[in-house]
Amino acid sequence: MPIMSEDILLPEGAGEKQTTTLNLGPTHPATHGVFQNILELDGERILKATSTVGYIHRAFEKIAERRPLYQITPLTDRLNYCSSPINNMGWHLTCEKLLGVQTPKRVDYLRVIIMELARIADHLICNSIVGVDSGAYSGFLYLMQYRELIYEIYEEVCGSRLTTNIGRIGGFERNFTNTAFEKLEKFLKEYPEQLNEFEKLFKRNRIFMERTIGCGPISAERALNYGFTGPNLRAAGIDYDVRVHTPYSSYQDFEFTIPVGTTGDCYDRFLVRQQEMWQSLSIITQAYKKVQEFKGQEAEVYHADTPAYYLPEKKDVYTKMEALIWHFKIIMGETAIPPGEVYHAVEGANGELGFYLISDGGRTPYRLHFRRPCFIYYQAFPELVEGGLLSDAIITMSSLNLIAGELDA
C-alpha cells in the first residue's frame, strides 16, 4: 500500500520558521577579542542583537583613586589608544582646572598641534578600516604610512609612540626640538595629497557607497537620547563640538568649521571624519604659525609655573635644595590636592571625553570617573544592526569607531 504524504509524521516544530544564534565575538577579529554580540539570525538577516561587555575590565577608575595626579596620566593612554595624546591632555586640563593653573599661550598652541595630529591619526585608522571591511584594502595601505609620520613626531616630543604619556600637568616635559618641527612640516606638506588620493578611492566608489549608504543609520533624536557626541552625532545632523561649545587650550583662537551629515549612516560617518581631517590640518597649520611668532625667551616656554605638580629639571634637583624638596614631594605623592569637584571635557577623536574628579583634600582623588564615548555608542549597536545583514554589522561596528579600551574602564 503506497504511503500518502498526509500519513508522514513530522517532528514537533518542523515547518515553523527556524532562526540561528550566532556569537559575533569575542573571538571575532572585528570585536578585538573583548566584547560579544549574540545575534539571532534569519538567514543573514539580524532579528535581534544582545551586546555584552566585561572581557577587558581593568578597574582604571579605582586604580586612579590610589594614585597621585601625575601617575594617572598613563592610565588614560589605555582608553582610546588610537589617539592617546588627547586623553593625556584632557586629564591634564582637568587637573589644571582643579588646581587653578593657567597655562601660557605657547603651551596651548603646542597642545593643539599634538591633539589635532592625534585626531587625524584616529580618523585615518577608522576610515581606512571601514574601507577594509567593505573589501577595499588599498586605502589602508595608502594612509598607514602617514600614521607612522605622526608617531615619529610623538616619539621626538616624548619618546613614545602608541601609549604616549605625553605632556605634564602645566605643559610638556620638554620643549619641542627642531627635529619635531621638521617632521611636522614634512607631514603637513605630504599628507594632503595622500588624503585627497584616499578620498578618490572611496568617496564616489560605487561598491563602497552601496555597502555604506543606509547601513547602520541613526536619527538625530535617537543619537541625542543615547548620549552620542563627536563624529557619530555630527553625522546625524547635530553640530555639537566641545572645541566650539566649551573652548579649551585656546581653541577660540582658531578658525575652523564643523562638518555635519544628515542621515547618520556609515557613509555620513565616513564623510564627516574625512572632512574633520582637513579641518585638523588647517588648525595645525594655524597653530604652527602662532608658535613660530614666539621669539627669544618666549620661544623657550613649554610649561606653566607649578612647582608643586611639575617635576623640576634634574640639574636643578642636583644643585638646588628647593628643587630637591619639590622633586621628593611629587615623586613620593606627598603633595596634597585642593578639595573640590570638577568636570572637564575635551573633543576626543571619537566624541566627548570627560573626566569627573572629586577631591577631599587628600593626596589622591576621592572619586574619579571617565566619560568614555565608545561605551555610549556600543549601547546603541543592537538598535543600529537589527534588521540589517550580518556583513553590515561589521561595517557599522567599525564606522562607530568602537575602541575596546573605552568600553570597559
matplotlib code that plots the C-alpha trace (Angstrom):
import matplotlib.pyplot as plt

x = [0.0, 1.6, 2.3, 0.4, 2.0, -0.6, 0.5, 4.1, 4.7, 6.9, 8.9, 7.4, 8.2, 9.1, 7.6, 8.0, 10.4, 13.9, 16.5, 20.2, 22.0, 25.5, 28.2, 29.8, 32.8, 34.6, 36.9, 35.9, 38.7, 36.4, 35.5, 39.1, 38.6, 37.0, 33.3, 30.5, 27.3, 24.8, 22.9, 19.6, 19.7, 17.1, 19.4, 21.8, 19.2, 19.7, 16.5, 17.9, 21.3, 22.4, 25.7, 28.0, 31.0, 33.2, 36.0, 38.6, 37.6, 40.7, 39.3, 41.1, 38.9, 39.6, 43.3, 43.3, 41.8, 45.0, 47.5, 48.7, 47.5, 50.6, 50.6, 47.1, 48.2, 49.5, 46.1, 44.4, 46.6, 44.8, 41.3, 41.4, 44.9, 44.4, 44.6, 46.1, 47.6, 44.0, 43.3, 46.5, 45.7, 42.2, 43.4, 46.0, 43.4, 41.1, 43.8, 44.7, 41.0, 41.0, 44.4, 43.7, 46.7, 46.8, 49.0, 50.9, 49.6, 52.6, 51.8, 48.1, 49.2, 51.6, 48.9, 46.5, 49.1, 49.5, 45.8, 44.9, 47.6, 46.1, 42.6, 44.0, 45.7, 42.5, 40.2, 42.9, 42.6, 38.8, 38.1, 40.8, 39.4, 35.9, 37.3, 38.9, 35.6, 33.9, 36.6, 38.9, 42.4, 44.3, 43.2, 44.5, 48.0, 47.9, 47.3, 49.0, 52.5, 51.3, 50.2, 53.9, 54.9, 52.6, 54.1, 57.6, 56.5, 55.2, 58.4, 60.5, 58.4, 58.1, 59.9, 56.7, 54.5, 51.2, 50.7, 52.4, 52.1, 52.7, 52.8, 52.6, 50.2, 51.0, 52.5, 55.1, 58.0, 60.4, 60.4, 59.8, 63.0, 63.8, 63.6, 60.0, 59.0, 60.8, 58.8, 55.7, 56.4, 57.0, 53.7, 51.8, 53.4, 52.8, 49.6, 47.1, 47.9, 47.6, 44.3, 42.9, 44.0, 42.3, 39.1, 39.2, 39.4, 36.2, 34.0, 32.4, 33.2, 30.1, 30.8, 31.8, 28.7, 26.4, 28.0, 27.7, 24.8, 21.8, 23.9, 23.6, 21.7, 20.6, 18.4, 19.5, 16.8, 17.9, 21.6, 20.9, 18.8, 21.7, 24.2, 26.1, 28.8, 31.7, 31.6, 28.8, 26.5, 27.6, 26.9, 23.3, 23.0, 23.9, 26.8, 28.0, 31.7, 33.3, 36.1, 33.5, 30.8, 33.2, 36.6, 39.8, 43.5, 42.8, 40.7, 38.8, 41.9, 41.5, 39.1, 37.6, 34.2, 32.3, 31.4, 27.8, 26.0, 22.3, 21.4, 23.7, 24.6, 28.1, 28.6, 27.9, 30.2, 32.9, 32.5, 32.4, 35.7, 37.2, 36.3, 37.5, 40.9, 41.0, 39.9, 42.5, 45.2, 44.0, 44.1, 47.6, 48.8, 47.4, 48.8, 52.2, 52.3, 51.3, 54.1, 56.6, 55.6, 57.2, 60.7, 63.6, 62.7, 59.1, 60.1, 61.6, 58.3, 56.8, 55.1, 53.4, 55.0, 53.5, 56.4, 54.1, 52.9, 55.6, 58.9, 61.9, 64.8, 67.2, 70.2, 68.3, 67.5, 71.2, 72.1, 69.2, 67.5, 64.1, 64.1, 65.1, 62.3, 59.6, 61.1, 60.8, 57.3, 56.0, 57.6, 56.5, 53.0, 53.1, 51.6, 48.0, 45.3, 43.0, 39.4, 36.9, 34.7, 35.3, 34.2, 36.3, 35.7, 37.7, 36.7, 38.2, 38.7, 35.5, 33.5, 33.3, 35.9, 35.2, 36.8, 34.7, 37.1, 36.2, 38.9, 38.5, 41.9, 44.0, 46.9, 44.8, 41.4, 38.4, 36.4, 37.3, 35.0, 35.9, 33.2, 34.2, 32.3, 32.6, 30.9, 27.8, 28.0, 28.1, 24.8, 23.2, 24.8, 21.9, 19.4, 21.7, 22.2, 18.8, 17.0, 20.3, 22.6, 25.3, 28.0, 26.6, 27.1, 30.9, 31.0, 28.6, 30.9, 33.9, 32.2, 31.2, 34.9, 34.4, 37.7, 37.9, 39.9, 37.0, 34.3, 35.3, 37.3]
y = [0.0, 3.3, 5.8, 9.1, 12.4, 13.1, 9.9, 11.1, 12.1, 15.3, 16.1, 18.6, 22.2, 21.2, 23.5, 26.5, 29.2, 28.5, 31.0, 30.7, 32.0, 33.3, 34.7, 37.7, 38.0, 38.0, 35.9, 37.6, 39.8, 42.8, 42.7, 42.9, 39.8, 41.8, 42.2, 39.9, 40.2, 37.4, 37.6, 35.9, 35.4, 34.6, 33.5, 36.5, 39.0, 40.1, 39.8, 40.6, 41.6, 41.4, 43.1, 42.1, 43.9, 42.9, 41.0, 43.7, 45.2, 46.8, 49.0, 52.1, 54.4, 52.6, 52.3, 56.1, 56.7, 55.3, 57.3, 60.9, 63.0, 62.8, 58.9, 58.7, 60.0, 56.6, 55.1, 57.5, 56.2, 52.9, 54.4, 55.4, 54.2, 55.3, 58.9, 58.7, 62.3, 63.7, 61.5, 62.8, 66.5, 66.0, 64.7, 67.4, 70.1, 68.6, 68.7, 72.3, 73.3, 71.9, 73.4, 76.8, 76.6, 79.0, 77.7, 80.0, 80.6, 78.8, 75.7, 75.9, 76.0, 73.2, 71.1, 71.9, 70.7, 67.4, 66.9, 67.5, 65.2, 62.6, 63.3, 62.7, 59.5, 58.2, 59.1, 57.8, 54.4, 54.4, 55.3, 53.0, 50.1, 50.9, 50.5, 47.2, 45.9, 46.8, 44.8, 47.6, 47.2, 49.7, 52.8, 51.3, 50.8, 54.4, 56.0, 53.8, 55.1, 58.6, 57.4, 56.5, 60.1, 61.2, 58.6, 59.8, 63.3, 61.9, 59.9, 63.1, 65.0, 62.4, 59.2, 57.1, 56.2, 54.5, 54.9, 58.3, 59.6, 62.9, 66.2, 67.0, 69.0, 72.5, 71.8, 69.5, 67.5, 69.2, 71.8, 70.7, 70.2, 71.5, 67.9, 67.6, 70.7, 69.5, 66.2, 68.3, 70.3, 67.1, 65.7, 69.0, 69.0, 65.4, 64.3, 66.4, 64.8, 61.3, 62.2, 63.5, 60.3, 58.3, 60.2, 59.5, 55.8, 55.8, 58.8, 58.1, 54.4, 52.5, 49.4, 51.4, 53.6, 50.6, 49.0, 52.1, 54.3, 53.3, 51.0, 51.4, 54.7, 56.6, 59.7, 62.9, 62.4, 58.8, 59.8, 62.6, 60.2, 57.7, 60.5, 60.4, 63.0, 63.6, 62.5, 59.9, 62.7, 65.2, 62.6, 62.5, 66.3, 67.8, 70.3, 69.8, 70.1, 70.6, 72.7, 75.3, 74.8, 75.0, 76.1, 74.9, 75.2, 78.4, 76.7, 80.0, 81.5, 79.2, 79.3, 76.0, 74.6, 71.7, 69.0, 67.8, 65.0, 64.2, 60.5, 59.3, 56.2, 54.6, 56.7, 60.0, 59.0, 58.3, 61.7, 63.6, 62.1, 62.8, 66.5, 66.6, 65.5, 68.5, 70.8, 69.4, 70.1, 73.7, 74.0, 72.5, 74.9, 77.9, 76.7, 76.2, 79.7, 81.1, 79.0, 80.5, 84.0, 83.5, 84.7, 84.8, 83.8, 83.2, 80.5, 78.6, 78.4, 74.9, 74.7, 76.8, 77.8, 75.0, 73.7, 71.6, 69.4, 69.8, 68.0, 70.4, 69.8, 67.2, 69.6, 71.8, 68.8, 68.1, 71.7, 73.5, 72.5, 73.8, 71.8, 68.7, 69.1, 69.5, 66.5, 64.4, 65.5, 64.9, 61.5, 60.3, 61.5, 63.8, 66.9, 67.4, 68.1, 71.1, 70.0, 70.5, 68.9, 69.5, 68.1, 68.8, 67.5, 67.6, 66.8, 63.4, 61.8, 59.7, 62.1, 64.0, 62.6, 63.8, 63.5, 63.9, 64.5, 64.8, 65.7, 65.7, 67.4, 64.3, 63.2, 61.2, 61.7, 60.8, 59.8, 59.8, 58.9, 58.7, 59.6, 57.2, 57.9, 54.4, 52.9, 55.0, 54.2, 50.5, 50.6, 51.7, 49.0, 46.4, 49.0, 50.0, 46.5, 44.8, 44.4, 44.6, 41.9, 40.2, 41.7, 45.2, 44.7, 44.6, 47.9, 49.5, 48.5, 50.0, 53.2, 53.8, 53.7, 51.4, 51.3, 48.4, 50.3, 52.7, 50.1, 48.8, 51.0]
z = [0.0, -1.0, 1.7, 1.4, 2.3, 5.0, 6.7, 7.3, 10.9, 11.1, 14.2, 16.5, 15.4, 11.9, 9.3, 11.6, 10.8, 12.2, 13.4, 14.1, 17.2, 16.4, 18.6, 16.9, 19.2, 21.5, 19.3, 16.0, 14.7, 14.4, 18.1, 19.2, 21.4, 24.2, 23.5, 22.5, 20.4, 20.5, 17.2, 16.3, 12.5, 9.9, 7.2, 7.0, 8.4, 12.0, 14.0, 17.4, 18.9, 22.5, 23.4, 26.3, 27.8, 30.6, 28.9, 29.4, 32.8, 34.3, 37.1, 35.9, 38.0, 41.2, 40.5, 39.8, 43.2, 44.8, 42.7, 42.8, 39.9, 37.7, 37.9, 36.5, 33.0, 31.8, 32.7, 30.3, 27.5, 27.7, 26.9, 23.2, 22.4, 18.7, 19.9, 23.4, 23.4, 23.5, 26.6, 28.2, 27.5, 28.7, 32.0, 32.4, 31.7, 34.3, 36.9, 35.9, 36.3, 39.9, 40.7, 39.2, 36.8, 33.9, 31.0, 28.7, 25.2, 23.6, 25.7, 24.5, 20.8, 21.2, 22.8, 19.9, 17.4, 19.2, 19.8, 16.2, 15.0, 17.3, 15.8, 12.3, 13.3, 14.8, 11.9, 9.5, 11.2, 11.4, 7.8, 6.3, 8.4, 7.2, 3.7, 4.6, 6.0, 2.6, 0.7, -0.2, 1.3, -0.8, 1.1, 4.4, 2.8, 1.4, 4.7, 7.3, 6.4, 7.4, 10.8, 11.1, 10.4, 13.2, 15.6, 14.7, 15.9, 19.2, 19.6, 19.1, 21.6, 24.4, 23.4, 23.0, 20.1, 20.9, 24.7, 24.8, 28.4, 26.6, 28.4, 32.1, 34.4, 33.3, 29.9, 28.4, 29.9, 27.5, 24.7, 21.1, 19.2, 15.7, 14.5, 15.8, 13.9, 10.7, 10.9, 11.4, 8.3, 6.3, 7.4, 6.6, 3.2, 2.2, 3.8, 2.0, -1.4, 0.1, 1.8, -1.4, -3.2, -0.5, -1.0, -4.7, -3.9, -1.8, -1.9, -5.2, -5.4, -6.4, -4.3, -1.2, -1.5, -1.8, 1.2, 3.5, 2.4, 4.5, 6.6, 10.4, 10.4, 13.5, 13.7, 15.4, 18.1, 18.9, 18.9, 21.4, 23.6, 23.7, 24.5, 21.3, 20.7, 18.3, 14.6, 15.2, 16.5, 13.8, 11.1, 12.3, 11.8, 15.2, 15.1, 18.7, 19.1, 22.6, 21.0, 19.9, 22.6, 25.6, 24.2, 26.0, 25.2, 23.3, 20.6, 20.3, 18.6, 15.5, 12.5, 11.5, 10.5, 12.0, 9.3, 9.7, 8.0, 7.6, 7.7, 10.5, 8.4, 7.8, 4.7, 6.5, 9.4, 6.9, 5.2, 8.5, 9.6, 6.2, 6.4, 10.0, 8.9, 6.5, 9.3, 11.6, 9.0, 8.9, 12.7, 12.9, 10.2, 12.1, 15.4, 14.0, 12.6, 16.0, 17.7, 15.2, 16.3, 19.7, 19.8, 22.3, 25.8, 25.0, 22.5, 25.4, 27.4, 27.4, 30.9, 33.5, 36.8, 39.0, 41.2, 43.4, 40.5, 37.8, 38.2, 38.3, 35.9, 37.0, 37.0, 39.5, 41.6, 42.0, 42.8, 44.5, 47.8, 46.8, 43.6, 45.5, 48.0, 45.3, 43.4, 46.5, 47.4, 43.9, 43.4, 46.8, 46.3, 49.3, 47.6, 48.8, 46.2, 46.9, 47.8, 45.0, 42.4, 38.7, 35.3, 32.2, 28.7, 25.5, 22.0, 21.7, 18.2, 18.7, 20.9, 24.2, 26.6, 30.1, 33.5, 36.6, 39.5, 43.2, 45.7, 49.5, 50.0, 50.2, 48.1, 45.6, 44.1, 46.3, 43.2, 39.5, 36.6, 33.0, 30.4, 27.6, 24.4, 23.0, 26.0, 25.0, 21.3, 22.0, 23.8, 20.5, 18.5, 18.7, 17.5, 14.6, 13.3, 13.9, 10.6, 8.6, 7.2, 9.2, 6.9, 7.6, 11.3, 10.9, 8.9, 11.4, 14.2, 12.5, 11.5, 15.1, 15.9, 18.8, 20.7, 23.1, 25.7, 26.3, 26.6, 30.0, 32.2]

ax = plt.figure().add_subplot(projection="3d")
ax.plot(x, y, z, "-o")
ax.set_aspect("equal")
plt.show()
